[in-house]
Amino acid sequence: MAELDAAALLAAYDTQLRGRVPDPVPEGWRVEHDGPVHRMFMGRSGGFVGYRSVADLAADELDALIARQRDIFAARGEPVEWKWHSHDLPADLPDRLRKAGFEPEERETVVVGLAEPLTAETVPLPEGVRLRQVTTRADLDRIAAMESEVWNDQRGWLADGLEAELAADPQALTILVAEAFGQDAAEDTVVSAGWVRYTTGTEFASLWGGSTLQRWRRRGIYRALVAARARLAVQRGYRYLQVDASDDSRPILERLGFVPLTITVPYVFTPPV
């Protein structure tokens, strides 16, 4: 597999992926621009603040910008995520976010790999498991139920978000489920799921999801989902795959040739009840 230049890929990631907003914007969502940042209102999914860089702001301007995002969502009674990256400037940005009431959640590592080499071999699935593309609300609700069980947290908002994205542009993403059927399950059960987003006008497709029920882990399902989505990306002409990888999935992806570029941490402000 070709050796990847992490510095060049990080520059491409910043230029091609960061600061982008959905086009078209899903129904029920709204995007507003505020200087170098954009904020998205996404219904039950809450809010999101993204940007390419805030390095050019003076300290007082940056603090005011952060406070403004917090206050706008606080007035709506909605949580908001500020997506920070470890190479962001100024270096004390995390301290400024915490001072404004944003709390860090689990870190992830942004990794990038070549898509085409991942299509060379078919990754076998465990007996009694199949992959299937899904689009219906019923299947999206099954994905949300699986994710809720994995994370011990109600994630019905996930089905809302995926449904809105599919309605806005069915070609913008592909959603796959891994289903257990037959002897290992009384009825078809979603044991894992993943989706691939195709970012128009870039070299990158991004992989999301990948959570797997506990008893189905370490059986190749995650790797099979990666390979299946790599094939879909290659068919669309994408060169790279990008993942915000958890500490569990990062080692698997690095063994598949992905390289780490930067750390990302969601800083979340949750309005008091």
C-alpha positions as CSV (number, residue, x, y, z in Angstrom):
1,M,0.0,0.0,0.0
2,A,1.3,3.5,-0.9
3,E,2.8,5.5,2.0
4,L,0.6,8.4,2.9
5,D,1.9,11.9,3.7
6,A,0.1,12.8,6.9
7,A,1.0,16.6,6.7
8,A,-0.3,16.9,3.2
9,L,-3.4,15.0,4.0
10,L,-4.1,17.2,7.0
11,A,-3.8,20.3,4.8
12,A,-6.2,18.7,2.3
13,Y,-8.6,17.7,5.1
14,D,-8.7,21.3,6.4
15,T,-9.1,22.7,3.0
16,Q,-11.7,20.3,1.5
17,L,-13.8,19.1,4.5
18,R,-13.7,21.6,7.3
19,G,-16.1,24.5,7.2
20,R,-18.4,22.8,4.7
21,V,-22.2,22.8,5.3
22,P,-24.8,20.4,3.8
23,D,-25.9,21.3,0.3
24,P,-28.9,21.1,0.1
25,V,-29.7,21.7,3.8
26,P,-32.1,19.0,5.0
27,E,-35.6,20.1,5.7
28,G,-36.1,21.3,9.2
29,W,-32.4,22.2,9.6
30,R,-31.0,25.7,9.4
31,V,-27.5,27.0,8.8
32,E,-26.3,30.5,9.9
33,H,-22.8,32.0,9.4
34,D,-21.2,34.0,12.1
35,G,-17.7,35.3,11.1
36,P,-15.4,32.3,10.6
37,V,-17.9,29.8,12.0
38,H,-21.2,28.3,10.9
39,R,-23.8,27.0,13.3
40,M,-26.3,24.4,12.3
41,F,-29.7,23.8,13.9
42,M,-30.6,20.2,13.5
43,G,-33.8,19.5,15.4
44,R,-33.5,16.8,18.0
45,S,-29.8,16.4,17.2
46,G,-29.2,19.8,18.7
47,G,-26.7,22.3,17.4
48,F,-23.3,22.1,15.8
49,V,-20.5,24.7,15.4
50,G,-18.0,24.1,12.6
51,Y,-15.2,26.2,11.1
52,R,-12.0,26.0,9.2
53,S,-10.0,28.3,11.4
54,V,-10.6,30.9,14.2
55,A,-6.9,31.7,14.5
56,D,-7.2,35.3,13.1
57,L,-9.6,36.5,15.8
58,A,-8.3,38.6,18.6
59,A,-8.7,37.1,22.0
60,D,-11.8,39.2,23.0
61,E,-13.4,38.6,19.7
62,L,-13.0,34.8,20.0
63,D,-14.4,34.8,23.5
64,A,-17.4,36.8,22.3
65,L,-17.9,34.4,19.4
66,I,-17.9,31.4,21.7
67,A,-20.3,33.0,24.1
68,R,-22.6,34.0,21.3
69,Q,-22.9,30.4,20.1
70,R,-23.6,29.3,23.7
71,D,-26.2,31.9,24.3
72,I,-28.1,31.4,21.0
73,F,-28.6,27.7,21.7
74,A,-29.2,28.3,25.4
75,A,-32.1,30.6,24.5
76,R,-33.6,27.7,22.5
77,G,-33.0,25.2,25.3
78,E,-30.8,23.1,22.9
79,P,-27.3,21.6,23.4
80,V,-24.6,22.6,21.0
81,E,-21.3,21.0,20.0
82,W,-18.2,22.9,19.1
83,K,-16.0,20.5,17.1
84,W,-12.4,21.3,18.2
85,H,-9.3,19.8,16.5
86,S,-5.9,19.5,18.3
87,H,-4.1,21.5,15.6
88,D,-6.5,24.5,16.0
89,L,-5.1,27.8,17.0
90,P,-5.0,29.5,19.4
91,A,-3.6,26.7,21.5
92,D,-5.7,27.8,24.5
93,L,-9.0,27.4,22.6
94,P,-10.0,24.4,24.8
95,D,-9.5,26.6,27.9
96,R,-11.7,29.3,26.4
97,L,-14.4,26.8,25.6
98,R,-14.4,25.4,29.1
99,K,-14.5,28.8,30.6
100,A,-17.7,29.5,28.5
101,G,-19.4,26.4,29.8
102,F,-18.5,23.9,27.1
103,E,-17.5,20.4,28.4
104,P,-15.2,18.0,26.5
105,E,-16.6,14.6,25.6
106,E,-14.7,11.5,24.3
107,R,-11.8,12.3,22.0
108,E,-11.6,10.7,18.6
109,T,-8.7,10.6,16.1
110,V,-9.1,11.8,12.5
111,V,-7.7,9.1,10.3
112,V,-7.4,8.9,6.5
113,G,-6.7,6.0,4.2
114,L,-6.7,5.1,0.5
115,A,-10.1,3.7,-0.5
116,E,-9.1,1.5,-3.5
117,P,-6.7,-0.9,-1.7
118,L,-9.5,-1.8,0.7
119,T,-11.5,-3.2,-2.1
120,A,-8.9,-5.8,-3.1
121,E,-10.3,-8.6,-0.9
122,T,-13.8,-9.4,0.3
123,V,-13.9,-9.5,4.1
124,P,-16.0,-12.6,5.2
125,L,-18.9,-12.0,7.5
126,P,-19.7,-14.4,10.3
127,E,-22.2,-17.1,9.4
128,G,-25.7,-15.9,9.7
129,V,-24.8,-12.2,9.1
130,R,-25.5,-10.2,6.0
131,L,-25.0,-6.6,4.9
132,R,-27.9,-4.7,3.4
133,Q,-28.4,-1.1,2.2
134,V,-31.4,0.6,4.0
135,T,-33.4,3.7,3.4
136,T,-36.8,3.3,5.2
137,R,-37.6,4.9,8.5
138,A,-38.3,1.5,10.1
139,D,-34.7,0.5,9.4
140,L,-33.3,3.8,10.6
141,D,-35.2,3.3,13.8
142,R,-33.7,-0.2,14.2
143,I,-30.2,1.4,13.8
144,A,-31.0,4.0,16.4
145,A,-32.2,1.2,18.8
146,M,-29.0,-0.7,18.3
147,E,-26.9,2.5,18.9
148,S,-29.0,3.2,22.0
149,E,-28.2,-0.3,23.3
150,V,-24.5,0.0,22.6
151,W,-24.1,3.4,24.2
152,N,-26.8,3.0,26.9
153,D,-28.2,6.3,25.8
154,Q,-31.4,7.1,23.9
155,R,-30.5,7.9,20.3
156,G,-33.7,8.3,18.5
157,W,-32.4,11.6,17.1
158,L,-30.0,9.6,15.0
159,A,-32.9,8.2,12.9
160,D,-34.3,11.7,12.5
161,G,-31.0,13.0,11.2
162,L,-30.3,10.2,8.8
163,E,-33.9,10.4,7.5
164,A,-33.5,14.2,6.9
165,E,-30.2,13.7,5.0
166,L,-31.7,11.0,2.8
167,A,-34.7,13.2,2.0
168,A,-32.5,16.2,1.1
169,D,-30.2,14.2,-1.2
170,P,-30.5,10.4,-1.5
171,Q,-27.2,10.3,-3.4
172,A,-25.2,12.1,-0.6
173,L,-24.9,9.0,1.6
174,T,-25.4,5.2,1.7
175,I,-26.5,3.5,4.9
176,L,-25.6,-0.2,5.5
177,V,-26.8,-2.5,8.3
178,A,-25.2,-5.8,9.4
179,E,-28.1,-8.1,10.2
180,A,-28.0,-11.4,12.1
181,F,-30.6,-13.9,10.9
182,G,-31.3,-17.6,11.2
183,Q,-30.1,-19.7,14.1
184,D,-28.4,-16.9,16.0
185,A,-31.4,-14.7,16.1
186,A,-35.1,-15.3,16.5
187,E,-35.7,-12.5,14.0
188,D,-33.4,-10.4,11.9
189,T,-31.4,-8.2,14.3
190,V,-29.3,-5.2,13.5
191,V,-26.0,-6.0,15.1
192,S,-24.0,-3.1,13.5
193,A,-24.5,-0.3,11.0
194,G,-22.4,2.2,9.1
195,W,-22.9,4.9,6.6
196,V,-20.7,6.7,4.0
197,R,-21.1,10.3,3.2
198,Y,-19.9,11.5,-0.3
199,T,-18.5,15.0,-0.1
200,T,-19.1,16.5,-3.6
201,G,-16.1,18.3,-5.1
202,T,-13.5,16.7,-2.8
203,E,-11.3,13.6,-2.8
204,F,-12.9,12.4,0.4
205,A,-15.7,10.1,1.4
206,S,-16.3,9.8,5.1
207,L,-17.3,6.8,7.2
208,W,-19.6,7.1,10.1
209,G,-21.3,4.7,12.6
210,G,-19.7,1.3,13.0
211,S,-21.0,0.7,16.5
212,T,-21.5,-3.1,17.1
213,L,-23.5,-5.0,19.7
214,Q,-21.2,-6.5,22.4
215,R,-21.7,-10.1,21.6
216,W,-21.0,-9.6,17.9
217,R,-17.6,-7.8,18.3
218,R,-14.3,-9.2,17.2
219,R,-15.9,-11.2,14.4
220,G,-14.9,-9.1,11.4
221,I,-18.2,-7.2,11.0
222,Y,-16.6,-3.7,11.4
223,R,-13.9,-4.5,8.8
224,A,-16.5,-5.9,6.4
225,L,-18.5,-2.6,6.8
226,V,-15.3,-0.6,6.1
227,A,-14.6,-2.7,2.9
228,A,-18.1,-2.4,1.7
229,R,-18.2,1.3,2.0
230,A,-14.8,1.6,0.4
231,R,-16.2,-0.1,-2.7
232,L,-19.1,2.3,-2.8
233,A,-16.7,5.3,-2.5
234,V,-14.4,4.0,-5.2
235,Q,-17.4,3.5,-7.5
236,R,-18.2,7.2,-7.0
237,G,-14.6,8.2,-7.8
238,Y,-13.4,9.0,-4.3
239,R,-9.7,8.5,-3.5
240,Y,-9.6,8.8,0.3
241,L,-11.7,7.6,3.2
242,Q,-11.9,9.8,6.4
243,V,-13.0,8.6,9.8
244,D,-13.4,10.2,13.2
245,A,-12.1,7.1,14.9
246,S,-12.8,6.0,18.5
247,D,-10.0,4.5,20.5
248,D,-11.6,1.1,19.8
249,S,-11.7,1.5,16.0
250,R,-8.5,3.4,15.5
251,P,-6.2,0.3,15.8
252,I,-8.3,-1.6,13.3
253,L,-8.2,1.2,10.8
254,E,-4.4,1.7,11.3
255,R,-3.9,-1.9,10.5
256,L,-5.9,-1.3,7.3
257,G,-3.5,1.5,6.3
258,F,-5.2,4.6,7.7
259,V,-2.9,7.3,9.1
260,P,-3.8,9.6,12.0
261,L,-3.9,13.3,11.3
262,T,-5.2,15.1,14.3
263,I,-7.3,14.6,17.5
264,T,-10.9,15.9,17.6
265,V,-12.9,16.5,20.7
266,P,-16.6,17.6,20.8
267,Y,-17.0,20.4,23.3
268,V,-20.6,20.5,24.3
269,F,-22.7,23.1,26.0
270,T,-25.9,21.8,27.6
271,P,-28.4,24.4,28.8
272,P,-29.5,23.9,32.4
273,V,-33.0,22.3,32.7
